[in-house]
Amino acid sequence: MNQESTASLEISSMGVDNRKLGVWVWLGSEAVFFSALIIVYIVMRNRSVTGPFPREALNVTLTAANTFILICSSLTMVTALSAIQNGNQRSLWRWLVATMVLGLMFLSGQAFEFTSLANQGLSLSSNLFGGTFFTLTGFHGAHVLIGVIWIGFVVARTLGYTQSNHLMVELVGLYWHFVDLVWIIIFALVYLI
């Protein structure tokens, strides 16, 4: 089979690469998953009969800084994709590593927040707020960790990507932007409302 016919096998009937379509479908299922978690959190957070309660436990300033870090990581991811689209493997590597570092900084901030909340007596089993809060933000943190690991694999293969062959960079970027968008929604609904 020649290269042209192999490439046509990877394109779906919608004119999109099958791997990209698969990631979009997967992200759609993840959107449903996070929507369910967010709805449960909204319904249950104010039904706790014992404290600590959201207003007295959550540190909006710390989490706003952590949110800014994650938003910056979206910018570094966009810059990484732009670099390889321009054929610059060295910049791709730098920007992907920067994205990983920012992702790890976000996770460190989240670990600090979880520790602080635990010191205040909030846990998965302390009340409905704690149970739903840690489930929602913990699952999001797990998704960030998966993204950091995936980016690590992409970084390890940086020399294999070219201006015309960089789909994996685009796919990990889709996932990373999804995780960032979900966090912005979580931040607004959990910390600001």
N, C-alpha and C positions, 0 to 999 in steps of 0.2 A: 504494500500500500504506500503510495507516495505521500509526501508531507501535506499537500493540498487536501487530499481526501481525508487524512487523519484530522486535520484542523476542522473540516466540515462536520465530522462526527461530534465534535465538542460543542457545536452551536445548536441550541434548542430551536424548536419551531418558532419561538418568539424572537429569534435573532440575537439571543444572548447566550454567552458561554454557559454550558451546563453547570460548571462549578460555581459561577457567579449566581445563577438562578437558584442553585441549591442553597447557597449562603443566604440569599434573600428569603427563601422559604423558611429556613431555619430561624432567621431573625424574626420572621413573622410569628413563629411559634413561641419564641422567646418574649415577644411583645405581649402575647396573650398571657404567658406565665407571669410576667411582671405586672400586668394589669390586674390579674387576680390577687397577687400579693398586695398591691397598692390599695385595692378596694377593701380587702380584709383589714388592712392597717387602718384605713380611714373609718371604717365601721366600728372597730374594736378599741381604738386608742383612748377614747374618752369614757369607756365603760369600766375602767379600773376603779375598784372601790378602795384600794390602798395605794399609797405612793411608792416610789416617786412618780410624779406625773410629768407629761411632756414639757410643760412650761418651766418647771423647776429643775429639770434634769438636762435638757439639751443645751449645748453651747453653740449658738448660732454663729458667733464670730469665728471660732475654730473651724467649723464646718464650711463656712463661706470661704475661708482661706484654702481649705482642702478642695472645695469645688473649683476655685480659681486654678489650682494646680492641675486638676483633671481637664479643665477647658484648655489650658496651655498645652496639654498633651495632645489634644485634637489638632492644634496648630502644628505641632512638631510632626504629627503623622501626615498631615496634608503636605507639609514641606518635604517629607521623605518621599512621598509618592511623586511629587513634582520633580524632585531630584532625579529619580530613576527614569521618569518620562523624558527628561533632558539628557539621559545617558550618563549621569554622574553617580557612579557606584559608591565613591568615597563619601559624598554628602548623604546618600541613602543610608549608609551605615551610621554616620554621625546622628542623623535625625531619628533613626529607629532606636538607637541607644538612648538618646535624650527622651524619647517617648517611654521607653522602659523605665528609666530613672524616675520620671514624673509619675508613672503608674505605681512604682514602688513607694514613692513619697506619699501618694494618696493612701495606699494601703497602710503605711506607717501612721499617718494621721488618723485613719479609721481605727487602728489598733490602740492608739493613745486614747481616742474617744471611748472605745469599748471598755478599756481599763478604768478610765475616769468614771464612767457610768456604773461599772461593777463596784467601785469604791463607794458610790452613793447608794448602793443597795439594789440597783436595777439589774435584773438578769432575765433570761428566757422564762424562768418560772416565778418571778416576783409578782407580776400582774399582767393583765392583758396588753397594756402598753409595751412592757418589756418583751413579752413574747412576740408580738407582731413587729415591733421595731427591730429587734435583733434578727428575726427571720428575714425581713425585707432587706435591711442594710447588709446583713451577712451574706445573703445570696448575691447581692450586687457585688460585694467585695470578692466573692468567689469568682464571679465573672471577670472582674478586673484582673485577678490573678491568672485566670486562664488566658486572658488577652496578653498579659506580660510574658507568659510562657510561650505563647504562639509567636509573639514578636521576637522572642529569643531565638526560636527556630528560623525565622525569616532572616534575622541578623546573621546567623551561622551560615546561611546560604547566599549572603549578599553578592558574592562574586558570580553567582549563577544567574543573576537578574540583569537584563539588558533593557535598552530603550524600547525594544519591541516585544520583550518577554518578561513581564513583571506582574502577571495576574495575581500571584500570591501576595504581593505587597498591597495590591488593591483590595483583595479579600480580607486580609487582616485589618486594613484600614476601615472597611465597612463595619466589621465587628467592633472595632475600637470606637468608632463614632456612635454606633448604637449604644454601647455601654456608657459612653459619655452623656448621650441624650437621656437615657434612662436615669442617670444620676441627677441631671438637672431637674427632671420631673420629681424625683424623690426628694431632692433638696427643697424644692418649692412647696410640695405638699406636706412634708414631714416637719421641716424646720421653720418655714415662713408662714404657714397658714395655721 
